[in-house]
Amino acid sequence: MGKKQHSKDRMYLTTTEWKNEWGGYKEKQRAPFKRLPFHCCAISFTPFDDPVCSDDGTVMDVVNVVPYVMRYKRHPVTGQAMQLKDLVKLNFHKNADGEYHCPVMNKVFTEHTHIVAVKPTGNVYCWEAVEELNVKAKNWKDLLTDEPFTRKDIIHIQDPLNLQQRTIELFDHVQKDLHVEAEAEEDASVLRNMSDDMKRVLGALQTQEAKDAFEKGGGGRRAEAARLLAAAKAAAGKGGAGTSKAAGDTTASASGQAAAVAPGASSSAVAMAAGGDWRLRAPQRSNDMPAFKPGALTWDTDDHLKAGAGPKGKKGAAATAAAASAPGAAGPGPGSSKLTPQQRYEAAGHVKWIASFTSAGGMSRSFTSTVANVNTKADRQMKRFERNPSKKGYVRLHTNLGDLNVELHCDIAPRTCENFIALCGLGYYDNTIFHRSIKNFMIQGGDPTGTGLGGESIYGKTFKDEVDSRLVHNGRGILSMANSGPATNGSQFFITFKSCRHLDYKHSVFGRVVGGMDVLSAMEKVATDEEDRPLEEIKVTGATVFTNPYQEMEDEEKAEEEAGRKRAALESGEAAALGDPDAKFGKWFSNPAANSASQPVRSGVGKYLNPAALPAPAAAPSRADEAGAAAAPPAKKAKVASAGLSNFDAW
């Protein structure tokens, strides 16, 4: 109740009321934004099985794009002219969970991932991997196959900043309602749940189409599309795509080769038989990463504490038997004449022992025990002197596939680098094989037995880990120690084929490959068996040490010790007896009083002063000289002429 209680009871309709509640103009409601997922075909909008793409990054299934391009001769998204030879076969990789991911960074693809493909190989990566390892590093080689490419060959499949590229309502075939007529569907309900290929087979029985399909190799629509695409690629590769005769010959030859394939062959086999581009083959569905979970026991998952434990399978048993019969398989026992790396390194005089801060305990044992010998001197425990150089080391590993140049981080991991350099210098790695190789992961070697169960260090059987936050498994060619748990490093090492950050702080990184990446790629391409052993032998034939900081420090220590011994000999007089010409000078400078045979010449003060050695006093002047000097007038002091103020040259 108030003065303005009826202020809104108007006798007319407002613009808003007429627009929203009555028959006024209403704006058209825009359809919700629809974005095509990266794993779906741009024609059928369903997940693809055999993906191909165009130069602009549009991904399509080969079953849908081949008939579309053959009928309309245009791009299904942009509407521009298009041919089958413009399509690129894509190789997507999946992880253990069946998700599409980057094979280099193991990054799972999502709708927010920038996805790219390399045109010559068709391999699909995330943009971060290509940008860091190819673009910025100017390394224009495929990250998996090392096939060269250019910057123009990078195809952007999905760019989160370019949403218009994958907007469904802007596709050309959607706006113009273009589609390929499907096969006529049977009315029988029994054919409702059958596949398109089965319906086509049942509908074309005893017809000319069935005979033609049998002559072409069969395989359904997918195989037929693959054959057509292979024929187009072959025609474009031979340069005869412009003439109908060359195209017909190529198609006929492709059909003849496809007919030689056994019935029921896959589309990849048909494509191989058709002589087309190798990129048309389906990607190998292999598990590139190790089947076991990386952890502390990364390199040896067998339980060797149990009786009979060892490598599995017939090849593993043969390898164990070969290791047992190998010359260096058995450890040095009481009756063995072969020295261990530790004994050989110490015998060469490279190890220096110094007294530690702890006692050996002999005096305390003799004080509390009635059996121990009496010891009244607190002897110090001797410990190994660890050299910590401030420079890098460089070693070249010679293999039967080529040479690998390795840079060692002696300034960060001195203990591990000294072990590796010493074993290389002792020839411990000569004629050893790389016994384990996992593609896209790492290759392992350094075991003289070739089984992955042997190898010793210069510190003994094993030595402790040496990890640092500056040394991680980041990148290709990282050199790290293989172990079977904490503080179990021996002689075995591995070289990474990619980043393995899950191994950080579990394995000691001590170097990296700085030369011979092509040799490392050749090692990765060698096929392996089910136990990850290379089928072709990859052997280390030798090693050359170019820079050994530990030997340089050892030479400096020996030079200092030699100089100290010589200085002590000069001071003690032993050098004079040996006929050293510098002995008399050293003796005089070190002890001047020893050479002075002074005897007192008088009594009292100055009894050691020799009067003969003192200078003679000056003679006294005569009286005539004194008289002549008095008669002569005194000499006047010479006047110095003043320059005055008119000339400033003397200033």
C-alpha positions as CSV (number, residue, x, y, z in Angstrom):
1,M,0.0,0.0,0.0
2,G,1.6,3.2,-1.1
3,K,1.7,6.0,-3.4
4,K,3.2,4.0,-6.3
5,Q,1.5,0.7,-5.8
6,H,0.0,0.6,-9.3
7,S,3.0,2.1,-11.1
8,K,3.6,-1.2,-13.1
9,D,0.0,-1.8,-14.1
10,R,0.4,-0.4,-17.5
11,M,-2.5,-0.3,-20.0
12,Y,-0.2,-1.3,-22.9
13,L,2.4,-4.0,-23.8
14,T,6.0,-3.1,-23.6
15,T,8.6,-4.1,-26.2
16,T,10.0,-6.9,-24.0
17,E,6.6,-8.4,-23.3
18,W,5.7,-8.3,-27.0
19,K,9.0,-9.8,-27.9
20,N,9.1,-12.7,-25.4
21,E,5.5,-13.5,-24.4
22,W,3.5,-12.4,-27.5
23,G,3.9,-12.6,-31.2
24,G,6.8,-10.3,-31.7
25,Y,10.1,-11.0,-33.5
26,K,12.3,-13.7,-31.8
27,E,16.0,-14.2,-32.6
28,K,17.0,-17.5,-34.1
29,Q,18.5,-19.8,-31.5
30,R,22.0,-20.9,-32.6
31,A,22.7,-24.6,-32.5
32,P,25.2,-25.7,-29.9
33,F,28.8,-25.7,-30.9
34,K,29.9,-29.1,-32.2
35,R,33.6,-29.9,-32.5
36,L,34.8,-33.0,-34.2
37,P,37.1,-35.1,-31.9
38,F,40.6,-35.8,-33.2
39,H,40.0,-39.6,-33.3
40,C,36.8,-39.4,-35.5
41,C,36.4,-39.4,-39.3
42,A,35.5,-36.0,-40.8
43,I,33.0,-37.7,-43.1
44,S,31.2,-40.3,-41.0
45,F,31.9,-38.6,-37.6
46,T,32.7,-42.0,-36.1
47,P,36.0,-43.3,-34.7
48,F,38.4,-44.2,-37.5
49,D,40.2,-47.5,-38.0
50,D,42.6,-46.7,-40.8
51,P,43.2,-43.0,-40.7
52,V,44.4,-40.8,-43.5
53,C,44.7,-37.0,-43.7
54,S,45.1,-34.2,-46.1
55,D,47.7,-31.5,-46.1
56,D,45.5,-29.2,-44.0
57,G,45.2,-31.8,-41.2
58,T,41.7,-33.2,-41.8
59,V,41.6,-36.8,-40.6
60,M,39.3,-39.3,-42.4
61,D,38.9,-43.0,-42.6
62,V,40.2,-44.6,-45.8
63,V,36.8,-46.5,-46.2
64,N,34.9,-43.2,-46.4
65,V,37.3,-40.8,-48.1
66,V,38.2,-43.0,-51.1
67,P,34.7,-43.3,-52.5
68,Y,33.9,-39.7,-51.6
69,V,36.9,-38.3,-53.5
70,M,36.4,-40.7,-56.4
71,R,32.8,-39.4,-56.8
72,Y,33.1,-35.6,-56.0
73,K,36.8,-34.9,-56.7
74,R,36.8,-32.4,-53.9
75,H,37.8,-32.0,-50.3
76,P,35.0,-33.0,-47.9
77,V,35.7,-30.1,-45.4
78,T,37.1,-27.2,-47.5
79,G,35.4,-28.1,-50.8
80,Q,38.6,-27.6,-52.8
81,A,39.8,-29.9,-55.6
82,M,41.4,-33.1,-54.2
83,Q,42.8,-36.4,-55.5
84,L,43.6,-39.7,-53.9
85,K,47.4,-39.1,-54.2
86,D,47.0,-36.1,-51.8
87,L,46.1,-38.3,-48.9
88,V,48.7,-39.3,-46.2
89,K,48.5,-42.5,-44.2
90,L,48.7,-41.8,-40.5
91,N,50.3,-44.0,-37.8
92,F,48.7,-43.3,-34.4
93,H,50.3,-45.0,-31.4
94,K,48.4,-46.3,-28.3
95,N,49.6,-46.9,-24.8
96,A,48.9,-49.9,-22.6
97,D,45.5,-48.6,-21.7
98,G,44.5,-48.3,-25.4
99,E,44.6,-44.5,-25.5
100,Y,46.2,-42.5,-28.3
101,H,49.4,-40.9,-27.1
102,C,52.7,-39.4,-28.3
103,P,55.3,-42.2,-28.7
104,V,58.1,-39.8,-27.7
105,M,56.7,-38.0,-24.6
106,N,54.0,-40.6,-23.7
107,K,51.5,-37.8,-23.5
108,V,47.9,-38.9,-23.9
109,F,46.1,-37.0,-26.6
110,T,43.0,-35.0,-25.5
111,E,40.9,-32.4,-27.1
112,H,43.3,-29.8,-25.8
113,T,46.5,-31.4,-27.2
114,H,48.2,-29.9,-30.1
115,I,48.7,-32.9,-32.4
116,V,50.9,-32.9,-35.5
117,A,52.0,-35.5,-38.1
118,V,55.2,-35.9,-40.2
119,K,54.2,-36.2,-43.8
120,P,56.9,-38.6,-45.2
121,T,56.4,-41.2,-42.4
122,G,52.9,-40.5,-41.2
123,N,53.9,-40.8,-37.6
124,V,51.8,-38.7,-35.2
125,Y,53.3,-36.8,-32.3
126,C,52.4,-34.0,-29.9
127,W,53.6,-30.5,-31.0
128,E,55.8,-30.1,-27.9
129,A,58.0,-33.1,-28.9
130,V,58.4,-31.9,-32.5
131,E,59.1,-28.3,-31.4
132,E,61.7,-29.2,-28.9
133,L,63.5,-32.0,-30.6
134,N,63.1,-31.0,-34.3
135,V,62.3,-27.4,-34.8
136,K,64.4,-25.7,-32.1
137,A,67.2,-28.3,-32.4
138,K,67.1,-28.0,-36.2
139,N,67.1,-31.8,-36.4
140,W,64.9,-32.5,-39.4
141,K,64.7,-36.2,-39.0
142,D,61.7,-38.3,-37.8
143,L,61.9,-39.1,-34.1
144,L,61.2,-42.8,-34.6
145,T,62.5,-43.7,-38.1
146,D,65.2,-40.9,-38.6
147,E,63.7,-40.3,-42.1
148,P,64.5,-36.7,-43.2
149,F,61.7,-34.2,-43.7
150,T,61.3,-30.4,-44.0
151,R,59.3,-27.9,-42.0
152,K,56.6,-27.9,-44.7
153,D,56.0,-31.6,-44.1
154,I,54.6,-30.9,-40.6
155,I,50.8,-31.4,-40.7
156,H,48.8,-29.9,-37.8
157,I,46.0,-32.3,-37.1
158,Q,44.5,-30.6,-34.1
159,D,45.3,-27.1,-32.9
160,P,43.5,-26.0,-29.7
161,L,43.8,-22.4,-30.9
162,N,42.1,-23.0,-34.2
163,L,38.6,-24.2,-33.4
164,Q,37.2,-23.4,-36.9
165,Q,39.2,-26.2,-38.4
166,R,37.1,-28.9,-36.7
167,T,33.7,-27.2,-36.5
168,I,31.3,-29.7,-38.0
169,E,28.7,-27.2,-39.2
170,L,31.3,-25.5,-41.4
171,F,32.2,-28.7,-43.3
172,D,31.6,-28.5,-47.0
173,H,29.8,-31.9,-47.2
174,V,27.6,-30.9,-44.3
175,Q,26.5,-27.6,-45.7
176,K,25.9,-29.0,-49.2
177,D,24.5,-32.3,-47.9
178,L,27.0,-34.4,-49.9
179,H,27.3,-38.1,-49.2
180,V,28.1,-41.4,-50.9
181,E,25.1,-43.6,-51.5
182,A,25.4,-46.7,-49.4
183,E,24.5,-50.2,-50.5
184,A,20.9,-51.1,-50.6
185,E,19.8,-52.5,-47.3
186,E,17.9,-55.7,-47.1
187,D,14.4,-55.6,-45.6
188,A,14.9,-58.9,-43.8
189,S,15.3,-58.4,-40.1
190,V,17.9,-61.1,-40.0
191,L,20.3,-58.8,-41.8
192,R,19.8,-55.9,-39.4
193,N,22.8,-56.5,-37.2
194,M,25.2,-57.6,-40.0
195,S,28.2,-55.6,-41.1
196,D,28.2,-53.8,-44.4
197,D,30.8,-56.2,-45.8
198,M,28.6,-59.2,-44.9
199,K,25.5,-57.6,-46.5
200,R,27.5,-56.9,-49.6
201,V,28.7,-60.5,-49.8
202,L,25.3,-62.0,-49.3
203,G,23.7,-59.6,-51.8
204,A,26.3,-60.2,-54.5
205,L,26.5,-64.0,-54.4
206,Q,26.5,-65.6,-57.9
207,T,26.9,-62.2,-59.6
208,Q,29.6,-60.7,-61.8
209,E,30.5,-58.3,-58.9
210,A,31.4,-61.3,-56.7
211,K,33.7,-62.7,-59.5
212,D,35.4,-59.4,-59.9
213,A,35.9,-59.0,-56.2
214,F,37.4,-62.5,-56.0
215,E,39.8,-61.7,-58.8
216,K,40.8,-58.5,-57.0
217,G,41.6,-60.3,-53.8
218,G,38.5,-59.7,-51.8
219,G,38.6,-58.0,-48.4
220,G,35.5,-55.9,-48.5
221,R,35.2,-52.1,-48.9
222,R,38.2,-51.4,-46.7
223,A,40.5,-53.6,-48.8
224,E,39.1,-52.1,-52.0
225,A,39.6,-48.6,-50.8
226,A,43.2,-49.5,-49.8
227,R,43.8,-50.9,-53.2
228,L,42.5,-47.8,-54.9
229,L,44.5,-45.6,-52.7
230,A,47.7,-47.7,-53.4
231,A,47.1,-47.5,-57.1
232,A,46.7,-43.7,-57.0
233,K,49.9,-43.4,-55.0
234,A,51.8,-45.7,-57.3
235,A,50.6,-43.8,-60.3
236,A,51.7,-40.5,-58.7
237,G,55.1,-41.9,-57.8
238,K,55.8,-43.1,-61.4
239,G,54.8,-39.8,-62.8
240,G,52.2,-41.3,-65.1
241,A,49.1,-39.9,-63.4
242,G,48.5,-37.5,-66.4
243,T,47.9,-40.2,-69.0
244,S,45.0,-42.7,-68.8
245,K,47.2,-45.4,-70.2
246,A,49.7,-45.3,-67.4
247,A,46.9,-45.1,-64.9
248,G,45.2,-48.1,-66.4
249,D,48.5,-50.1,-66.4
250,T,49.2,-49.2,-62.8
251,T,45.7,-50.2,-61.8
252,A,46.0,-53.5,-63.6
253,S,49.4,-54.3,-62.1
254,A,48.1,-53.5,-58.7
255,S,45.1,-55.7,-59.2
256,G,47.3,-58.6,-60.4
257,Q,49.6,-58.3,-57.4
258,A,46.6,-58.2,-55.1
259,A,45.2,-61.3,-56.6
260,A,48.4,-63.1,-55.7
261,V,47.6,-62.6,-52.0
262,A,45.9,-65.4,-50.2
263,P,42.1,-64.9,-49.7
264,G,41.3,-63.2,-46.4
265,A,44.5,-61.2,-46.3
266,S,44.4,-57.9,-44.4
267,S,44.3,-54.6,-46.1
268,S,48.0,-54.0,-45.1
269,A,49.0,-57.2,-46.9
270,V,47.0,-56.2,-49.9
271,A,48.6,-52.8,-49.9
272,M,52.1,-54.3,-49.7
273,A,51.3,-56.7,-52.6
274,A,49.9,-53.8,-54.6
275,G,53.4,-52.2,-54.6
276,G,52.1,-49.0,-53.2
277,D,53.6,-46.6,-50.6
278,W,54.8,-48.3,-47.5
279,R,52.9,-45.7,-45.4
280,L,49.6,-47.3,-46.5
281,R,50.3,-50.4,-44.4
282,A,48.6,-50.6,-41.0
283,P,50.9,-49.6,-38.1
284,Q,52.5,-52.4,-36.1
285,R,50.5,-52.8,-32.9
286,S,53.5,-53.5,-30.7
287,N,54.1,-52.6,-27.1
288,D,57.1,-50.3,-27.3
289,M,57.4,-49.8,-23.6
290,P,58.5,-52.6,-21.2
291,A,55.8,-55.0,-20.1
292,F,57.0,-54.8,-16.5
293,K,56.5,-51.8,-14.2
294,P,59.6,-49.8,-13.9
295,G,60.9,-49.7,-10.4
296,A,63.9,-50.7,-8.3
297,L,64.3,-54.1,-10.0
298,T,64.0,-52.6,-13.5
299,W,66.7,-54.6,-15.3
300,D,66.4,-58.0,-13.7
301,T,62.9,-59.2,-12.8
302,D,63.8,-62.8,-12.1
303,D,64.2,-64.1,-8.5
304,H,67.7,-65.5,-8.5
305,L,67.5,-66.5,-4.8
306,K,65.4,-69.5,-5.8
307,A,67.1,-72.6,-7.0
308,G,67.3,-72.8,-10.8
309,A,66.2,-69.2,-11.3
310,G,67.6,-67.6,-14.4
311,P,66.5,-66.4,-17.9
312,K,63.3,-67.9,-19.1
313,G,62.9,-70.0,-22.2
314,K,65.2,-72.2,-24.2
315,K,67.3,-69.3,-25.3
316,G,67.7,-68.2,-21.7
317,A,68.9,-71.6,-20.7
318,A,71.3,-71.7,-23.5
319,A,72.6,-68.2,-22.5
320,T,73.0,-69.4,-18.9
321,A,75.0,-72.5,-20.0
322,A,77.1,-70.3,-22.3
323,A,77.8,-67.9,-19.4
324,A,78.8,-70.8,-17.2
325,S,81.3,-72.0,-19.7
326,A,82.6,-68.5,-20.6
327,P,86.1,-67.7,-19.6
328,G,85.2,-64.8,-17.3
329,A,81.9,-66.2,-16.0
330,A,83.1,-67.6,-12.7
331,G,84.2,-65.2,-10.1
332,P,87.8,-65.3,-8.9
333,G,87.9,-68.0,-6.2
334,P,90.8,-69.3,-4.1
335,G,92.0,-71.5,-7.0
336,S,91.3,-69.0,-9.8
337,S,94.2,-67.2,-11.4
338,K,92.2,-64.5,-13.1
339,L,92.3,-61.1,-11.4
340,T,89.2,-59.1,-10.8
341,P,88.9,-55.5,-12.2
342,Q,89.5,-54.2,-8.6
343,Q,92.7,-56.3,-8.3
344,R,94.0,-55.2,-11.7
345,Y,93.3,-51.6,-11.1
346,E,95.0,-51.6,-7.7
347,A,98.0,-53.6,-9.1
348,A,98.5,-50.9,-11.7
349,G,99.1,-48.3,-8.9
350,H,96.0,-46.1,-9.6
351,V,94.6,-46.4,-6.1
352,K,95.8,-44.2,-3.3
353,W,95.2,-45.0,0.3
354,I,95.0,-42.4,3.1
355,A,94.5,-42.5,6.8
356,S,90.9,-41.9,7.9
357,F,89.6,-40.3,11.1
358,T,88.5,-43.6,12.6
359,S,90.8,-46.0,14.4
360,A,91.5,-49.6,13.3
361,G,90.4,-50.8,16.8
362,G,93.5,-52.8,17.5
363,M,94.4,-51.1,20.8
364,S,90.8,-51.4,22.1
365,R,90.7,-55.1,21.2
366,S,94.0,-55.8,22.9
367,F,92.8,-54.0,26.0
368,T,89.5,-55.9,26.3
369,S,90.6,-59.3,25.0
370,T,92.9,-61.9,26.4
371,V,93.4,-63.5,23.0
372,A,94.3,-60.6,20.8
373,N,97.9,-59.4,20.6
374,V,99.0,-56.5,22.7
375,N,98.8,-53.2,20.8
376,T,99.6,-49.9,22.5
377,K,99.3,-47.7,19.4
378,A,96.0,-46.4,18.0
379,D,96.4,-47.2,14.3
380,R,94.2,-45.3,11.8
381,Q,92.0,-47.1,9.4
382,M,93.1,-46.7,5.8
383,K,90.5,-45.6,3.2
384,R,90.5,-45.2,-0.5
385,F,91.3,-41.6,-1.7
386,E,88.5,-40.4,-4.0
387,R,89.6,-38.1,-6.8
388,N,87.1,-35.4,-7.7
389,P,88.1,-33.8,-11.0
390,S,86.6,-30.6,-12.3
391,K,86.5,-31.4,-16.0
392,K,84.7,-33.8,-18.3
393,G,85.9,-37.1,-19.7
394,Y,85.6,-38.3,-23.2
395,V,85.6,-42.0,-24.4
396,R,84.9,-43.5,-27.8
397,L,83.1,-46.9,-27.9
398,H,83.9,-49.0,-31.0
399,T,81.1,-51.3,-32.0
400,N,80.5,-53.5,-35.1
401,L,77.8,-51.0,-36.2
402,G,80.0,-47.9,-35.8
403,D,81.5,-45.6,-33.1
404,L,79.8,-43.9,-30.2
405,N,81.4,-40.8,-28.8
406,V,80.5,-40.4,-25.1
407,E,80.9,-37.4,-22.8
408,L,81.3,-38.4,-19.1
409,H,80.2,-36.1,-16.2
410,C,83.4,-36.6,-14.1
411,D,82.8,-33.4,-12.2
412,I,79.3,-34.5,-11.0
413,A,79.5,-38.3,-10.8
414,P,83.2,-38.9,-10.2
415,R,82.9,-42.4,-8.7
416,T,80.8,-43.8,-11.5
417,C,82.8,-42.1,-14.2
418,E,86.1,-43.4,-12.8
419,N,84.7,-47.0,-12.8
420,F,83.6,-46.7,-16.5
421,I,86.9,-45.1,-17.7
422,A,89.0,-47.6,-15.7
423,L,87.0,-50.6,-17.2
424,C,87.5,-49.1,-20.7
425,G,91.2,-48.7,-20.1
426,L,91.6,-52.3,-18.8
427,G,89.8,-53.7,-21.9
428,Y,87.0,-55.1,-19.7
429,Y,84.3,-54.1,-22.3
430,D,86.2,-55.5,-25.3
431,N,84.2,-58.1,-27.2
432,T,81.1,-57.7,-25.0
433,I,77.6,-57.7,-26.5
434,F,74.5,-55.6,-25.9
435,H,72.3,-58.3,-24.5
436,R,69.1,-56.4,-24.1
437,S,67.4,-53.9,-26.5
438,I,63.9,-52.4,-26.2
439,K,62.8,-50.2,-29.1
440,N,61.9,-46.7,-28.1
441,F,63.3,-47.3,-24.6
442,M,67.0,-48.3,-24.2
443,I,69.8,-50.7,-25.0
444,Q,71.9,-52.4,-22.3
445,G,75.4,-53.9,-22.3
446,G,78.6,-54.1,-20.4
447,D,78.3,-57.7,-19.1
448,P,81.2,-59.9,-20.1
449,T,79.0,-63.0,-19.7
450,G,76.3,-61.6,-22.1
451,T,73.5,-62.7,-19.8
452,G,72.8,-59.6,-17.8
453,L,73.8,-61.4,-14.6
454,G,77.6,-60.7,-14.5
455,G,80.0,-57.9,-14.3
456,E,82.1,-56.3,-11.6
457,S,83.4,-52.8,-10.8
458,I,86.8,-51.5,-9.8
459,Y,85.5,-51.0,-6.3
460,G,84.5,-54.7,-5.8
461,K,81.5,-56.6,-6.8
462,T,79.2,-53.6,-6.6
463,F,79.3,-50.0,-5.5
464,K,76.7,-47.5,-4.3
465,D,74.6,-45.2,-6.4
466,E,75.6,-41.6,-7.3
467,V,72.5,-39.6,-8.2
468,D,72.3,-35.8,-8.7
469,S,69.4,-33.5,-9.6
470,R,71.4,-32.2,-12.5
471,L,71.7,-35.6,-14.1
472,V,68.3,-37.1,-15.2
473,H,67.2,-39.4,-18.0
474,N,66.0,-36.6,-20.2
475,G,66.5,-37.1,-23.9
476,R,68.0,-39.6,-26.3
477,G,71.5,-41.0,-25.8
478,I,71.7,-40.7,-22.0
479,L,74.4,-43.1,-20.5
480,S,73.4,-44.6,-17.1
481,M,74.2,-47.5,-14.9
482,A,72.1,-50.6,-14.8
483,N,71.4,-52.2,-11.5
484,S,69.1,-54.7,-9.7
485,G,68.3,-52.4,-6.7
486,P,69.9,-49.7,-4.6
487,A,73.7,-49.8,-4.4
488,T,74.1,-52.7,-6.8
489,N,76.1,-51.0,-9.6
490,G,78.7,-53.1,-11.4
491,S,79.9,-52.8,-15.0
492,Q,76.6,-52.9,-16.9
493,F,75.3,-49.7,-18.4
494,F,72.5,-48.7,-20.8
495,I,71.9,-46.0,-23.4
496,T,68.4,-44.5,-23.7
497,F,66.5,-44.2,-27.0
498,K,64.1,-41.6,-25.5
499,S,63.4,-39.7,-22.2
500,C,62.9,-42.1,-19.3
501,R,62.1,-39.9,-16.4
502,H,60.6,-42.7,-14.4
503,L,64.2,-44.0,-13.9
504,D,65.4,-40.8,-12.3
505,Y,67.1,-41.2,-8.9
506,K,66.9,-45.0,-9.4
507,H,69.9,-45.3,-11.8
508,S,73.1,-43.3,-11.8
509,V,73.4,-41.1,-14.9
510,F,77.0,-40.4,-15.7
511,G,77.3,-39.4,-19.4
512,R,75.6,-38.8,-22.7
513,V,76.3,-39.7,-26.3
514,V,77.7,-36.6,-28.2
515,G,78.5,-38.3,-31.5
516,G,77.3,-41.3,-33.5
517,M,73.5,-40.8,-33.2
518,D,73.1,-42.6,-36.5
519,V,74.9,-45.6,-35.0
520,L,72.5,-45.5,-32.0
521,S,69.5,-45.4,-34.4
522,A,71.0,-48.5,-36.2
523,M,71.2,-50.3,-32.9
524,E,67.5,-49.5,-32.2
525,K,66.4,-50.9,-35.6
526,V,67.9,-54.3,-34.9
527,A,65.1,-56.8,-34.3
528,T,64.8,-58.7,-31.0
529,D,63.3,-61.9,-29.8
530,E,60.6,-62.3,-27.1
531,E,63.2,-61.8,-24.4
532,D,64.4,-58.5,-25.9
533,R,67.8,-60.0,-27.0
534,P,68.9,-58.7,-30.4
535,L,68.7,-61.2,-33.2
536,E,71.8,-59.7,-34.8
537,E,74.9,-59.5,-32.5
538,I,75.7,-55.9,-31.4
539,K,79.2,-56.1,-30.0
540,V,81.7,-53.6,-28.4
541,T,84.9,-54.3,-30.2
542,G,87.0,-51.8,-28.1
543,A,87.2,-48.5,-26.4
544,T,89.5,-45.4,-26.7
545,V,89.9,-43.0,-23.8
546,F,90.6,-39.5,-25.1
547,T,90.4,-37.5,-21.9
548,N,91.0,-39.1,-18.5
549,P,90.8,-36.5,-15.7
550,Y,91.7,-39.1,-13.1
551,Q,95.0,-40.0,-14.8
552,E,95.9,-36.3,-15.0
553,M,95.2,-35.8,-11.3
554,E,97.3,-39.0,-10.5
555,D,100.2,-37.6,-12.6
556,E,100.0,-34.3,-10.7
557,E,100.0,-36.1,-7.4
558,K,103.1,-38.1,-8.3
559,A,104.9,-34.9,-9.5
560,E,104.1,-33.2,-6.2
561,E,105.3,-36.2,-4.2
562,E,108.5,-36.4,-6.2
563,A,109.2,-32.7,-5.6
564,G,108.5,-33.1,-1.9
565,R,110.9,-36.0,-1.7
566,K,113.6,-34.0,-3.5
567,R,113.1,-31.0,-1.2
568,A,113.4,-33.2,1.8
569,A,116.5,-34.8,0.5
570,L,118.1,-31.4,-0.1
571,E,117.3,-30.3,3.4
572,S,118.6,-33.4,5.1
573,G,121.9,-33.4,3.3
574,E,121.4,-36.7,1.6
575,A,121.8,-35.1,-1.8
576,A,125.3,-33.9,-1.1
577,A,126.3,-37.5,-0.6
578,L,124.7,-38.5,-3.8
579,G,126.7,-35.8,-5.7
580,D,123.9,-33.3,-6.3
581,P,125.5,-30.0,-7.6
582,D,122.8,-28.0,-5.9
583,A,123.5,-29.5,-2.5
584,K,125.9,-26.7,-1.3
585,F,123.5,-24.0,-2.3
586,G,120.6,-25.7,-0.6
587,K,122.7,-26.3,2.5
588,W,123.9,-22.6,2.7
589,F,120.4,-21.2,2.2
590,S,118.7,-23.6,4.6
591,N,121.3,-23.2,7.4
592,P,123.7,-20.3,6.9
593,A,125.4,-20.7,10.4
594,A,126.5,-24.3,9.5
595,N,129.1,-23.0,6.9
596,S,130.5,-20.1,9.0
597,A,133.5,-21.4,11.0
598,S,133.9,-18.2,13.1
599,Q,136.5,-18.2,15.9
600,P,136.8,-15.4,18.6
601,V,139.7,-13.0,17.8
602,R,139.7,-11.0,21.0
603,S,137.9,-10.9,24.3
604,G,135.1,-8.6,25.2
605,V,132.6,-6.9,23.0
606,G,133.0,-7.7,19.3
607,K,135.3,-10.7,19.9
608,Y,134.1,-12.3,16.7
609,L,134.8,-9.2,14.5
610,N,137.9,-9.6,12.4
611,P,139.9,-6.3,12.2
612,A,141.4,-7.3,8.9
613,A,138.0,-7.6,7.2
614,L,137.0,-4.1,8.4
615,P,137.6,-1.1,6.0
616,A,140.6,1.1,6.8
617,P,139.9,4.5,8.4
618,A,140.4,7.7,6.4
619,A,143.8,9.5,6.8
620,A,143.8,12.8,8.8
621,P,144.4,16.0,6.8
622,S,147.8,17.9,7.2
623,R,148.2,21.4,8.6
624,A,149.2,22.9,5.2
625,D,146.0,21.7,3.7
626,E,144.0,23.1,6.6
627,A,145.8,26.6,6.2
628,G,145.1,26.7,2.4
629,A,141.5,25.8,3.0
630,A,141.1,28.7,5.5
631,A,142.7,31.3,3.2
632,A,140.5,30.5,0.2
633,P,137.3,32.5,0.0
634,P,134.1,30.6,0.4
635,A,132.4,29.6,-2.8
636,K,129.3,31.5,-3.6
637,K,126.1,29.8,-4.4
638,A,125.1,30.0,-8.0
639,K,122.0,32.1,-8.8
640,V,119.1,30.5,-10.5
641,A,117.5,32.7,-13.2
642,S,113.8,33.2,-12.7
643,A,111.6,32.5,-15.7
644,G,109.3,35.4,-14.8
645,L,105.7,35.8,-15.6
646,S,106.1,36.6,-19.3
647,N,107.0,33.1,-20.4
648,F,105.2,30.0,-19.2
649,D,107.3,27.4,-21.1
650,A,108.9,26.1,-17.9
651,W,105.5,25.4,-16.3
